[in-house]
Amino acid sequence: MGMSYLIIGFAQILKLSVAFVSDLRHTIDCVFAYVTSLFVICEANATFSTPEGYIQTVK
């Protein structure tokens, strides 16, 4: 009787930790995407700031 409770409890903990890890992974993905987009925007601004860069981008 006690063993089945132990297994159920362990399964619950496992399920919670899997959910937590996938949430964490999602959060990391969001942060990574945000940082990447910021970097791309900064790069674009740096390119546009020079006339040569602007002409290059438009071409």
C-alpha distance matrix in Angstrom:
0.0 3.8 5.4 5.7 6.8 9.0 10.4 11.2 12.8 14.6 15.9 17.2 19.0 20.4 21.6 23.2 24.9 26.2 27.7 29.2 30.8 32.2 33.6 35.1 36.6 38.1 39.6 41.0 42.5 44.1 45.6 46.9 48.5 50.0 51.5 52.8 54.5 56.0 57.3 58.8 60.5 61.9 63.2 64.8 66.5 67.8 69.2 70.8 72.4 75.0 77.4 77.0 73.2 73.7 76.1 73.8 70.9 73.0 74.4
3.8 0.0 3.8 5.6 5.3 6.3 8.9 10.1 10.6 12.4 14.4 15.5 16.7 18.4 20.0 21.3 22.7 24.4 25.9 27.0 28.6 30.5 31.7 32.8 34.6 36.3 37.5 38.8 40.6 42.2 43.4 44.7 46.6 48.0 49.2 50.7 52.5 53.9 55.1 56.8 58.4 59.7 61.1 62.8 64.4 65.6 67.1 68.8 70.2 72.8 75.4 75.0 71.3 71.8 74.3 72.1 69.2 71.4 72.8
5.4 3.8 0.0 3.8 5.4 5.0 6.3 8.7 9.8 10.5 12.3 14.3 15.3 16.4 18.3 20.0 21.0 22.4 24.3 25.6 26.8 28.6 30.2 31.3 32.7 34.6 36.0 37.1 38.7 40.6 41.8 42.9 44.7 46.4 47.6 48.8 50.7 52.3 53.3 54.9 56.7 58.0 59.2 61.0 62.7 63.8 65.2 67.0 68.5 71.0 73.5 73.0 69.2 69.9 72.3 69.9 67.1 69.4 70.6
5.7 5.6 3.8 0.0 3.8 5.3 5.0 6.1 8.5 9.7 10.4 12.3 14.2 15.1 16.3 18.3 19.9 20.9 22.5 24.2 25.5 26.9 28.5 30.0 31.3 32.9 34.5 35.9 37.2 38.9 40.5 41.6 43.2 44.9 46.3 47.5 49.2 50.9 52.1 53.5 55.2 56.8 57.9 59.5 61.3 62.6 63.9 65.5 67.2 69.7 72.1 71.6 67.8 68.3 70.7 68.3 65.4 67.6 68.8
6.8 5.3 5.4 3.8 0.0 3.8 5.5 5.1 6.0 8.5 9.8 10.5 12.3 14.0 15.2 16.5 18.3 19.8 21.1 22.4 24.2 25.8 26.9 28.4 30.1 31.5 32.8 34.4 36.0 37.4 38.9 40.3 41.9 43.3 44.8 46.2 47.9 49.3 50.7 52.2 53.8 55.3 56.6 58.2 59.8 61.1 62.6 64.2 65.7 68.4 70.8 70.5 66.7 67.1 69.7 67.5 64.5 66.6 68.1
9.0 6.3 5.0 5.3 3.8 0.0 3.8 5.5 5.1 6.1 8.6 9.9 10.6 12.1 14.1 15.4 16.4 18.2 20.0 20.9 22.4 24.3 25.7 26.7 28.3 30.2 31.4 32.6 34.4 36.1 37.2 38.5 40.4 41.8 43.0 44.4 46.3 47.7 48.9 50.6 52.3 53.5 54.8 56.6 58.2 59.3 60.9 62.6 64.0 66.6 69.2 68.7 65.0 65.6 68.1 65.8 62.9 65.3 66.7
10.4 8.9 6.3 5.0 5.5 3.8 0.0 3.8 5.4 5.0 6.1 8.6 9.9 10.3 12.1 14.2 15.2 16.2 18.2 19.7 20.8 22.4 24.2 25.4 26.6 28.4 30.0 31.2 32.6 34.5 35.9 36.9 38.6 40.4 41.6 42.8 44.6 46.3 47.4 48.8 50.7 52.1 53.2 54.9 56.7 57.8 59.2 60.9 62.5 65.0 67.4 66.9 63.2 63.7 66.1 63.7 60.9 63.1 64.4
11.2 10.1 8.7 6.1 5.1 5.5 3.8 0.0 3.8 5.4 5.0 6.2 8.7 9.8 10.4 12.4 14.2 15.2 16.5 18.3 19.9 21.1 22.5 24.2 25.6 27.0 28.6 30.1 31.5 33.0 34.6 35.9 37.4 39.0 40.5 41.7 43.3 45.0 46.4 47.7 49.4 50.9 52.2 53.7 55.4 56.8 58.1 59.7 61.3 63.9 66.3 65.9 62.2 62.5 65.0 62.7 59.7 61.8 63.2
12.8 10.6 9.8 8.5 6.0 5.1 5.4 3.8 0.0 3.8 5.4 5.1 6.3 8.6 9.9 10.7 12.4 14.3 15.4 16.5 18.4 20.1 21.1 22.4 24.3 25.8 26.9 28.5 30.2 31.6 32.9 34.4 36.1 37.4 38.8 40.3 42.0 43.4 44.8 46.4 47.9 49.3 50.7 52.4 53.9 55.2 56.8 58.3 59.8 62.4 65.0 64.7 60.9 61.4 64.0 61.8 58.8 61.0 62.6
14.6 12.4 10.5 9.7 8.5 6.1 5.0 5.4 3.8 0.0 3.8 5.4 5.1 6.1 8.6 9.9 10.5 12.2 14.2 15.2 16.3 18.3 19.8 20.8 22.3 24.2 25.5 26.6 28.4 30.1 31.3 32.5 34.4 35.9 37.1 38.4 40.4 41.8 42.9 44.5 46.3 47.6 48.8 50.6 52.2 53.4 54.8 56.6 58.1 60.6 63.1 62.7 58.9 59.5 62.1 59.7 56.9 59.2 60.6
15.9 14.4 12.3 10.4 9.8 8.6 6.1 5.0 5.4 3.8 0.0 3.8 5.5 5.0 6.1 8.6 9.8 10.4 12.2 14.1 15.2 16.5 18.2 19.7 20.9 22.5 24.2 25.5 26.8 28.6 30.1 31.2 32.7 34.5 35.9 37.0 38.8 40.5 41.7 43.0 44.8 46.4 47.5 49.0 50.8 52.1 53.4 55.1 56.7 59.3 61.6 61.2 57.4 57.9 60.3 58.0 55.0 57.2 58.6
17.2 15.5 14.3 12.3 10.5 9.9 8.6 6.2 5.1 5.4 3.8 0.0 3.8 5.4 5.1 6.2 8.6 9.9 10.6 12.2 14.2 15.5 16.5 18.2 19.9 21.1 22.5 24.3 25.7 27.0 28.6 30.1 31.5 32.9 34.6 35.9 37.4 39.0 40.5 41.9 43.4 45.0 46.4 47.8 49.4 50.9 52.3 53.8 55.4 58.0 60.4 60.2 56.4 56.7 59.3 57.2 54.1 56.2 57.8
19.0 16.7 15.3 14.2 12.3 10.6 9.9 8.7 6.3 5.1 5.5 3.8 0.0 3.8 5.4 5.1 6.1 8.6 9.9 10.4 12.2 14.2 15.2 16.2 18.2 19.8 20.8 22.3 24.1 25.6 26.7 28.2 30.0 31.3 32.6 34.2 35.9 37.2 38.6 40.2 41.8 43.1 44.5 46.2 47.7 49.0 50.6 52.2 53.6 56.2 58.8 58.5 54.8 55.3 57.9 55.7 52.8 55.1 56.7
20.4 18.4 16.4 15.1 14.0 12.1 10.3 9.8 8.6 6.1 5.0 5.4 3.8 0.0 3.8 5.4 5.2 6.1 8.6 9.8 10.5 12.3 14.1 15.1 16.3 18.3 19.8 20.8 22.4 24.3 25.6 26.6 28.4 30.1 31.3 32.5 34.4 36.0 37.1 38.6 40.4 41.8 42.9 44.6 46.4 47.5 48.9 50.6 52.2 54.7 57.2 56.7 53.0 53.5 56.0 53.7 50.8 53.2 54.5
21.6 20.0 18.3 16.3 15.2 14.1 12.1 10.4 9.9 8.6 6.1 5.1 5.4 3.8 0.0 3.8 5.5 5.2 6.2 8.6 10.0 10.7 12.3 14.2 15.3 16.6 18.4 19.9 21.1 22.6 24.4 25.6 26.9 28.6 30.3 31.4 32.9 34.7 36.1 37.3 39.0 40.6 41.8 43.3 45.0 46.5 47.7 49.2 51.0 53.6 55.9 55.5 51.8 52.1 54.5 52.3 49.3 51.5 52.9
23.2 21.3 20.0 18.3 16.5 15.4 14.2 12.4 10.7 9.9 8.6 6.2 5.1 5.4 3.8 0.0 3.8 5.5 5.1 6.1 8.6 10.0 10.5 12.1 14.1 15.3 16.4 18.2 19.8 21.0 22.4 24.1 25.6 26.8 28.5 30.0 31.5 32.9 34.4 35.9 37.4 38.9 40.3 41.8 43.3 44.8 46.3 47.7 49.3 52.0 54.4 54.3 50.5 50.8 53.5 51.4 48.4 50.6 52.3
24.9 22.7 21.0 19.9 18.3 16.4 15.2 14.2 12.4 10.5 9.8 8.6 6.1 5.2 5.5 3.8 0.0 3.8 5.4 4.9 6.1 8.6 9.7 10.3 12.1 14.1 15.0 16.2 18.1 19.8 20.8 22.1 24.0 25.4 26.6 28.1 29.9 31.3 32.5 34.2 35.9 37.1 38.4 40.2 41.7 42.9 44.5 46.1 47.6 50.2 52.7 52.4 48.7 49.2 51.9 49.7 46.8 49.2 50.8
26.2 24.4 22.4 20.9 19.8 18.2 16.2 15.2 14.3 12.2 10.4 9.9 8.6 6.1 5.2 5.5 3.8 0.0 3.8 5.4 5.1 6.2 8.5 9.7 10.5 12.3 14.2 15.2 16.4 18.4 19.9 20.8 22.4 24.2 25.6 26.6 28.4 30.2 31.3 32.6 34.5 36.0 37.0 38.6 40.5 41.7 43.0 44.7 46.4 48.8 51.2 50.8 47.0 47.5 49.9 47.7 44.8 47.1 48.5
27.7 25.9 24.3 22.5 21.1 20.0 18.2 16.5 15.4 14.2 12.2 10.6 9.9 8.6 6.2 5.1 5.4 3.8 0.0 3.8 5.5 5.2 6.1 8.5 9.8 10.5 12.3 14.2 15.2 16.5 18.4 19.8 21.0 22.5 24.3 25.5 26.9 28.6 30.2 31.4 32.9 34.6 36.0 37.3 39.0 40.5 41.8 43.2 44.9 47.6 49.9 49.7 45.9 46.1 48.7 46.7 43.6 45.7 47.3
29.2 27.0 25.6 24.2 22.4 20.9 19.7 18.3 16.5 15.2 14.1 12.2 10.4 9.8 8.6 6.1 4.9 5.4 3.8 0.0 3.8 5.5 5.1 6.1 8.6 9.8 10.4 12.2 14.1 15.3 16.4 18.1 19.8 21.0 22.4 24.0 25.6 26.9 28.4 30.1 31.5 32.9 34.4 36.0 37.4 38.8 40.4 41.9 43.3 46.0 48.5 48.4 44.7 45.0 47.8 45.8 42.8 45.1 46.8
30.8 28.6 26.8 25.5 24.2 22.4 20.8 19.9 18.4 16.3 15.2 14.2 12.2 10.5 10.0 8.6 6.1 5.1 5.5 3.8 0.0 3.8 5.4 4.9 6.0 8.5 9.7 10.4 12.1 14.1 15.2 16.1 18.1 19.7 20.8 22.1 24.1 25.5 26.6 28.2 30.0 31.3 32.5 34.2 35.9 37.0 38.5 40.2 41.7 44.3 46.8 46.4 42.7 43.3 45.9 43.6 40.8 43.2 44.8
32.2 30.5 28.6 26.9 25.8 24.3 22.4 21.1 20.1 18.3 16.5 15.5 14.2 12.3 10.7 10.0 8.6 6.2 5.2 5.5 3.8 0.0 3.8 5.4 4.9 6.1 8.6 9.8 10.4 12.3 14.2 15.0 16.3 18.3 19.9 20.7 22.3 24.2 25.5 26.6 28.4 30.1 31.2 32.6 34.5 35.9 37.1 38.6 40.4 42.9 45.2 44.8 41.1 41.4 43.9 41.7 38.7 41.0 42.5
33.6 31.7 30.2 28.5 26.9 25.7 24.2 22.5 21.1 19.8 18.2 16.5 15.2 14.1 12.3 10.5 9.7 8.5 6.1 5.1 5.4 3.8 0.0 3.8 5.4 5.0 6.2 8.6 9.8 10.6 12.4 14.1 15.2 16.5 18.4 19.8 21.0 22.6 24.3 25.6 27.0 28.6 30.1 31.5 33.0 34.6 36.0 37.3 38.9 41.7 44.1 44.0 40.2 40.4 43.1 41.2 38.1 40.3 42.1
35.1 32.8 31.3 30.0 28.4 26.7 25.4 24.2 22.4 20.8 19.7 18.2 16.2 15.1 14.2 12.1 10.3 9.7 8.5 6.1 4.9 5.4 3.8 0.0 3.8 5.4 5.0 6.2 8.5 9.8 10.5 12.1 14.1 15.2 16.4 18.1 19.9 21.0 22.4 24.2 25.7 26.9 28.4 30.1 31.5 32.8 34.4 36.0 37.4 40.0 42.6 42.5 38.7 39.2 42.0 40.0 37.1 39.5 41.3
36.6 34.6 32.7 31.3 30.1 28.3 26.6 25.6 24.3 22.3 20.9 19.9 18.2 16.3 15.3 14.1 12.1 10.5 9.8 8.6 6.0 4.9 5.4 3.8 0.0 3.8 5.4 5.1 6.1 8.6 9.9 10.3 12.1 14.1 15.2 16.2 18.2 19.9 20.8 22.2 24.2 25.6 26.6 28.3 30.1 31.3 32.6 34.3 35.9 38.4 40.8 40.4 36.7 37.2 39.8 37.6 34.7 37.2 38.8
38.1 36.3 34.6 32.9 31.5 30.2 28.4 27.0 25.8 24.2 22.5 21.1 19.8 18.3 16.6 15.3 14.1 12.3 10.5 9.8 8.5 6.1 5.0 5.4 3.8 0.0 3.8 5.5 5.0 6.2 8.7 9.8 10.5 12.3 14.2 15.1 16.4 18.3 19.9 20.9 22.4 24.3 25.5 26.8 28.5 30.1 31.4 32.7 34.5 37.1 39.4 39.2 35.4 35.6 38.2 36.3 33.1 35.4 37.1
39.6 37.5 36.0 34.5 32.8 31.4 30.0 28.6 26.9 25.5 24.2 22.5 20.8 19.8 18.4 16.4 15.0 14.2 12.3 10.4 9.7 8.6 6.2 5.0 5.4 3.8 0.0 3.8 5.4 5.1 6.2 8.5 9.8 10.5 12.3 14.1 15.3 16.5 18.3 19.9 21.1 22.6 24.2 25.7 27.0 28.6 30.2 31.5 32.9 35.7 38.2 38.3 34.5 34.8 37.6 35.9 32.8 35.1 37.1
41.0 38.8 37.1 35.9 34.4 32.6 31.2 30.1 28.5 26.6 25.5 24.3 22.3 20.8 19.9 18.2 16.2 15.2 14.2 12.2 10.4 9.8 8.6 6.2 5.1 5.5 3.8 0.0 3.8 5.4 5.1 6.0 8.5 9.8 10.5 12.0 14.1 15.2 16.3 18.1 19.8 20.9 22.3 24.1 25.6 26.7 28.4 30.0 31.4 34.0 36.6 36.4 32.7 33.3 36.1 34.0 31.2 33.8 35.6
42.5 40.6 38.7 37.2 36.0 34.4 32.6 31.5 30.2 28.4 26.8 25.7 24.1 22.4 21.1 19.8 18.1 16.4 15.2 14.1 12.1 10.4 9.8 8.5 6.1 5.0 5.4 3.8 0.0 3.8 5.5 5.0 6.0 8.5 9.9 10.3 12.1 14.1 15.2 16.3 18.2 19.8 20.8 22.3 24.2 25.5 26.7 28.3 30.1 32.5 34.9 34.5 30.8 31.2 33.8 31.7 28.7 31.2 32.9
44.1 42.2 40.6 38.9 37.4 36.1 34.5 33.0 31.6 30.1 28.6 27.0 25.6 24.3 22.6 21.0 19.8 18.4 16.5 15.3 14.1 12.3 10.6 9.8 8.6 6.2 5.1 5.4 3.8 0.0 3.8 5.4 5.1 6.1 8.6 9.8 10.5 12.2 14.2 15.2 16.4 18.3 19.8 21.0 22.5 24.2 25.6 26.8 28.5 31.2 33.5 33.6 29.8 29.9 32.7 31.0 27.9 30.1 32.2
45.6 43.4 41.8 40.5 38.9 37.2 35.9 34.6 32.9 31.3 30.1 28.6 26.7 25.6 24.4 22.4 20.8 19.9 18.4 16.4 15.2 14.2 12.4 10.5 9.9 8.7 6.2 5.1 5.5 3.8 0.0 3.8 5.5 5.0 6.1 8.5 9.9 10.5 12.2 14.2 15.3 16.4 18.2 19.9 21.0 22.4 24.3 25.6 26.9 29.7 32.3 32.4 28.7 29.1 32.1 30.4 27.5 30.0 32.2
46.9 44.7 42.9 41.6 40.3 38.5 36.9 35.9 34.4 32.5 31.2 30.1 28.2 26.6 25.6 24.1 22.1 20.8 19.8 18.1 16.1 15.0 14.1 12.1 10.3 9.8 8.5 6.0 5.0 5.4 3.8 0.0 3.8 5.4 5.2 6.0 8.5 9.9 10.5 12.2 14.2 15.3 16.3 18.2 19.9 20.9 22.4 24.2 25.7 28.1 30.7 30.4 26.7 27.4 30.2 28.1 25.4 28.1 29.9
48.5 46.6 44.7 43.2 41.9 40.4 38.6 37.4 36.1 34.4 32.7 31.5 30.0 28.4 26.9 25.6 24.0 22.4 21.0 19.8 18.1 16.3 15.2 14.1 12.1 10.5 9.8 8.5 6.0 5.1 5.5 3.8 0.0 3.8 5.6 5.1 6.1 8.6 9.8 10.4 12.2 14.2 15.2 16.3 18.3 19.8 20.9 22.3 24.2 26.7 29.0 28.8 25.0 25.3 28.0 26.1 23.0 25.5 27.4
50.0 48.0 46.4 44.9 43.3 41.8 40.4 39.0 37.4 35.9 34.5 32.9 31.3 30.1 28.6 26.8 25.4 24.2 22.5 21.0 19.7 18.3 16.5 15.2 14.1 12.3 10.5 9.8 8.5 6.1 5.0 5.4 3.8 0.0 3.8 5.4 5.2 6.2 8.6 9.9 10.6 12.3 14.2 15.3 16.5 18.3 19.9 21.0 22.5 25.4 27.8 28.1 24.3 24.4 27.5 26.0 22.9 25.3 27.6
51.5 49.2 47.6 46.3 44.8 43.0 41.6 40.5 38.8 37.1 35.9 34.6 32.6 31.3 30.3 28.5 26.6 25.6 24.3 22.4 20.8 19.9 18.4 16.4 15.2 14.2 12.3 10.5 9.9 8.6 6.1 5.2 5.6 3.8 0.0 3.8 5.5 5.1 6.1 8.6 9.9 10.5 12.2 14.2 15.3 16.4 18.3 19.9 21.0 23.7 26.4 26.5 22.8 23.5 26.6 24.9 22.2 25.0 27.2
52.8 50.7 48.8 47.5 46.2 44.4 42.8 41.7 40.3 38.4 37.0 35.9 34.2 32.5 31.4 30.0 28.1 26.6 25.5 24.0 22.1 20.7 19.8 18.1 16.2 15.1 14.1 12.0 10.3 9.8 8.5 6.0 5.1 5.4 3.8 0.0 3.8 5.4 5.1 6.2 8.6 9.8 10.5 12.3 14.2 15.2 16.4 18.3 19.9 22.2 24.7 24.4 20.7 21.4 24.2 22.2 19.5 22.3 24.2
54.5 52.5 50.7 49.2 47.9 46.3 44.6 43.3 42.0 40.4 38.8 37.4 35.9 34.4 32.9 31.5 29.9 28.4 26.9 25.6 24.1 22.3 21.0 19.9 18.2 16.4 15.3 14.1 12.1 10.5 9.9 8.5 6.1 5.2 5.5 3.8 0.0 3.8 5.4 5.0 6.1 8.6 9.7 10.4 12.3 14.1 15.2 16.3 18.2 20.8 23.0 23.1 19.4 19.4 22.4 20.8 17.7 20.2 22.4
56.0 53.9 52.3 50.9 49.3 47.7 46.3 45.0 43.4 41.8 40.5 39.0 37.2 36.0 34.7 32.9 31.3 30.2 28.6 26.9 25.5 24.2 22.6 21.0 19.9 18.3 16.5 15.2 14.1 12.2 10.5 9.9 8.6 6.2 5.1 5.4 3.8 0.0 3.8 5.4 5.1 6.2 8.6 9.8 10.5 12.2 14.2 15.2 16.4 19.3 21.9 22.4 18.8 19.0 22.3 21.1 18.3 20.8 23.4
57.3 55.1 53.3 52.1 50.7 48.9 47.4 46.4 44.8 42.9 41.7 40.5 38.6 37.1 36.1 34.4 32.5 31.3 30.2 28.4 26.6 25.5 24.3 22.4 20.8 19.9 18.3 16.3 15.2 14.2 12.2 10.5 9.8 8.6 6.1 5.1 5.4 3.8 0.0 3.8 5.5 5.1 6.1 8.6 9.8 10.5 12.2 14.2 15.3 17.7 20.5 20.4 16.8 17.7 20.8 19.2 16.8 19.8 22.0
58.8 56.8 54.9 53.5 52.2 50.6 48.8 47.7 46.4 44.5 43.0 41.9 40.2 38.6 37.3 35.9 34.2 32.6 31.4 30.1 28.2 26.6 25.6 24.2 22.2 20.9 19.9 18.1 16.3 15.2 14.2 12.2 10.4 9.9 8.6 6.2 5.0 5.4 3.8 0.0 3.8 5.4 5.0 6.1 8.6 9.8 10.5 12.2 14.2 16.4 18.6 18.4 14.6 15.2 18.1 16.3 13.6 16.5 18.6
60.5 58.4 56.7 55.2 53.8 52.3 50.7 49.4 47.9 46.3 44.8 43.4 41.8 40.4 39.0 37.4 35.9 34.5 32.9 31.5 30.0 28.4 27.0 25.7 24.2 22.4 21.1 19.8 18.2 16.4 15.3 14.2 12.2 10.6 9.9 8.6 6.1 5.1 5.5 3.8 0.0 3.8 5.4 5.1 6.2 8.6 9.8 10.4 12.2 15.0 17.2 17.8 14.2 14.0 17.3 16.4 13.5 15.9 18.6
61.9 59.7 58.0 56.8 55.3 53.5 52.1 50.9 49.3 47.6 46.4 45.0 43.1 41.8 40.6 38.9 37.1 36.0 34.6 32.9 31.3 30.1 28.6 26.9 25.6 24.3 22.6 20.9 19.8 18.3 16.4 15.3 14.2 12.3 10.5 9.8 8.6 6.2 5.1 5.4 3.8 0.0 3.8 5.4 5.1 6.1 8.6 9.8 10.5 13.3 16.2 16.8 13.4 13.9 17.4 16.5 14.3 17.1 19.7
63.2 61.1 59.2 57.9 56.6 54.8 53.2 52.2 50.7 48.8 47.5 46.4 44.5 42.9 41.8 40.3 38.4 37.0 36.0 34.4 32.5 31.2 30.1 28.4 26.6 25.5 24.2 22.3 20.8 19.8 18.2 16.3 15.2 14.2 12.2 10.5 9.7 8.6 6.1 5.0 5.4 3.8 0.0 3.8 5.5 5.1 6.2 8.6 10.0 11.9 14.5 14.3 10.7 12.0 15.1 13.6 11.6 14.9 17.0
64.8 62.8 61.0 59.5 58.2 56.6 54.9 53.7 52.4 50.6 49.0 47.8 46.2 44.6 43.3 41.8 40.2 38.6 37.3 36.0 34.2 32.6 31.5 30.1 28.3 26.8 25.7 24.1 22.3 21.0 19.9 18.2 16.3 15.3 14.2 12.3 10.4 9.8 8.6 6.1 5.1 5.4 3.8 0.0 3.8 5.4 5.0 6.1 8.5 10.7 12.6 12.8 9.2 9.3 12.5 11.5 8.9 11.7 14.3
66.5 64.4 62.7 61.3 59.8 58.2 56.7 55.4 53.9 52.2 50.8 49.4 47.7 46.4 45.0 43.3 41.7 40.5 39.0 37.4 35.9 34.5 33.0 31.5 30.1 28.5 27.0 25.6 24.2 22.5 21.0 19.9 18.3 16.5 15.3 14.2 12.3 10.5 9.8 8.6 6.2 5.1 5.5 3.8 0.0 3.8 5.4 5.1 6.0 9.2 11.6 12.8 9.7 9.5 13.2 13.1 11.0 13.4 16.3
67.8 65.6 63.8 62.6 61.1 59.3 57.8 56.8 55.2 53.4 52.1 50.9 49.0 47.5 46.5 44.8 42.9 41.7 40.5 38.8 37.0 35.9 34.6 32.8 31.3 30.1 28.6 26.7 25.5 24.2 22.4 20.9 19.8 18.3 16.4 15.2 14.1 12.2 10.5 9.8 8.6 6.1 5.1 5.4 3.8 0.0 3.8 5.6 5.3 7.4 10.6 11.2 8.2 9.5 13.0 12.5 11.4 14.3 16.6
69.2 67.1 65.2 63.9 62.6 60.9 59.2 58.1 56.8 54.8 53.4 52.3 50.6 48.9 47.7 46.3 44.5 43.0 41.8 40.4 38.5 37.1 36.0 34.4 32.6 31.4 30.2 28.4 26.7 25.6 24.3 22.4 20.9 19.9 18.3 16.4 15.2 14.2 12.2 10.5 9.8 8.6 6.2 5.0 5.4 3.8 0.0 3.8 5.5 6.2 8.4 8.3 4.8 6.3 9.5 8.7 7.8 10.8 12.9
70.8 68.8 67.0 65.5 64.2 62.6 60.9 59.7 58.3 56.6 55.1 53.8 52.2 50.6 49.2 47.7 46.1 44.7 43.2 41.9 40.2 38.6 37.3 36.0 34.3 32.7 31.5 30.0 28.3 26.8 25.6 24.2 22.3 21.0 19.9 18.3 16.3 15.2 14.2 12.2 10.4 9.8 8.6 6.1 5.1 5.6 3.8 0.0 3.8 5.5 6.9 8.2 5.5 4.6 8.4 9.1 7.7 9.6 12.5
72.4 70.2 68.5 67.2 65.7 64.0 62.5 61.3 59.8 58.1 56.7 55.4 53.6 52.2 51.0 49.3 47.6 46.4 44.9 43.3 41.7 40.4 38.9 37.4 35.9 34.5 32.9 31.4 30.1 28.5 26.9 25.7 24.2 22.5 21.0 19.9 18.2 16.4 15.3 14.2 12.2 10.5 10.0 8.5 6.0 5.3 5.5 3.8 0.0 3.8 6.6 8.8 7.2 7.2 10.7 11.7 11.2 13.0 15.7
75.0 72.8 71.0 69.7 68.4 66.6 65.0 63.9 62.4 60.6 59.3 58.0 56.2 54.7 53.6 52.0 50.2 48.8 47.6 46.0 44.3 42.9 41.7 40.0 38.4 37.1 35.7 34.0 32.5 31.2 29.7 28.1 26.7 25.4 23.7 22.2 20.8 19.3 17.7 16.4 15.0 13.3 11.9 10.7 9.2 7.4 6.2 5.5 3.8 0.0 3.8 5.4 5.2 6.2 8.7 9.8 10.6 12.4 14.3
77.4 75.4 73.5 72.1 70.8 69.2 67.4 66.3 65.0 63.1 61.6 60.4 58.8 57.2 55.9 54.4 52.7 51.2 49.9 48.5 46.8 45.2 44.1 42.6 40.8 39.4 38.2 36.6 34.9 33.5 32.3 30.7 29.0 27.8 26.4 24.7 23.0 21.9 20.5 18.6 17.2 16.2 14.5 12.6 11.6 10.6 8.4 6.9 6.6 3.8 0.0 3.8 5.4 5.0 6.2 8.5 9.8 10.5 12.2
77.0 75.0 73.0 71.6 70.5 68.7 66.9 65.9 64.7 62.7 61.2 60.2 58.5 56.7 55.5 54.3 52.4 50.8 49.7 48.4 46.4 44.8 44.0 42.5 40.4 39.2 38.3 36.4 34.5 33.6 32.4 30.4 28.8 28.1 26.5 24.4 23.1 22.4 20.4 18.4 17.8 16.8 14.3 12.8 12.8 11.2 8.3 8.2 8.8 5.4 3.8 0.0 3.8 5.4 5.2 6.1 8.6 9.9 10.6
73.2 71.3 69.2 67.8 66.7 65.0 63.2 62.2 60.9 58.9 57.4 56.4 54.8 53.0 51.8 50.5 48.7 47.0 45.9 44.7 42.7 41.1 40.2 38.7 36.7 35.4 34.5 32.7 30.8 29.8 28.7 26.7 25.0 24.3 22.8 20.7 19.4 18.8 16.8 14.6 14.2 13.4 10.7 9.2 9.7 8.2 4.8 5.5 7.2 5.2 5.4 3.8 0.0 3.8 5.5 5.0 6.1 8.6 9.9
73.7 71.8 69.9 68.3 67.1 65.6 63.7 62.5 61.4 59.5 57.9 56.7 55.3 53.5 52.1 50.8 49.2 47.5 46.1 45.0 43.3 41.4 40.4 39.2 37.2 35.6 34.8 33.3 31.2 29.9 29.1 27.4 25.3 24.4 23.5 21.4 19.4 19.0 17.7 15.2 14.0 13.9 12.0 9.3 9.5 9.5 6.3 4.6 7.2 6.2 5.0 5.4 3.8 0.0 3.8 5.4 5.1 6.1 8.6
76.1 74.3 72.3 70.7 69.7 68.1 66.1 65.0 64.0 62.1 60.3 59.3 57.9 56.0 54.5 53.5 51.9 49.9 48.7 47.8 45.9 43.9 43.1 42.0 39.8 38.2 37.6 36.1 33.8 32.7 32.1 30.2 28.0 27.5 26.6 24.2 22.4 22.3 20.8 18.1 17.3 17.4 15.1 12.5 13.2 13.0 9.5 8.4 10.7 8.7 6.2 5.2 5.5 3.8 0.0 3.8 5.4 5.1 6.1
73.8 72.1 69.9 68.3 67.5 65.8 63.7 62.7 61.8 59.7 58.0 57.2 55.7 53.7 52.3 51.4 49.7 47.7 46.7 45.8 43.6 41.7 41.2 40.0 37.6 36.3 35.9 34.0 31.7 31.0 30.4 28.1 26.1 26.0 24.9 22.2 20.8 21.1 19.2 16.3 16.4 16.5 13.6 11.5 13.1 12.5 8.7 9.1 11.7 9.8 8.5 6.1 5.0 5.4 3.8 0.0 3.8 5.6 5.3
70.9 69.2 67.1 65.4 64.5 62.9 60.9 59.7 58.8 56.9 55.0 54.1 52.8 50.8 49.3 48.4 46.8 44.8 43.6 42.8 40.8 38.7 38.1 37.1 34.7 33.1 32.8 31.2 28.7 27.9 27.5 25.4 23.0 22.9 22.2 19.5 17.7 18.3 16.8 13.6 13.5 14.3 11.6 8.9 11.0 11.4 7.8 7.7 11.2 10.6 9.8 8.6 6.1 5.1 5.4 3.8 0.0 3.8 5.5
73.0 71.4 69.4 67.6 66.6 65.3 63.1 61.8 61.0 59.2 57.2 56.2 55.1 53.2 51.5 50.6 49.2 47.1 45.7 45.1 43.2 41.0 40.3 39.5 37.2 35.4 35.1 33.8 31.2 30.1 30.0 28.1 25.5 25.3 25.0 22.3 20.2 20.8 19.8 16.5 15.9 17.1 14.9 11.7 13.4 14.3 10.8 9.6 13.0 12.4 10.5 9.9 8.6 6.1 5.1 5.6 3.8 0.0 3.8
74.4 72.8 70.6 68.8 68.1 66.7 64.4 63.2 62.6 60.6 58.6 57.8 56.7 54.5 52.9 52.3 50.8 48.5 47.3 46.8 44.8 42.5 42.1 41.3 38.8 37.1 37.1 35.6 32.9 32.2 32.2 29.9 27.4 27.6 27.2 24.2 22.4 23.4 22.0 18.6 18.6 19.7 17.0 14.3 16.3 16.6 12.9 12.5 15.7 14.3 12.2 10.6 9.9 8.6 6.1 5.3 5.5 3.8 0.0
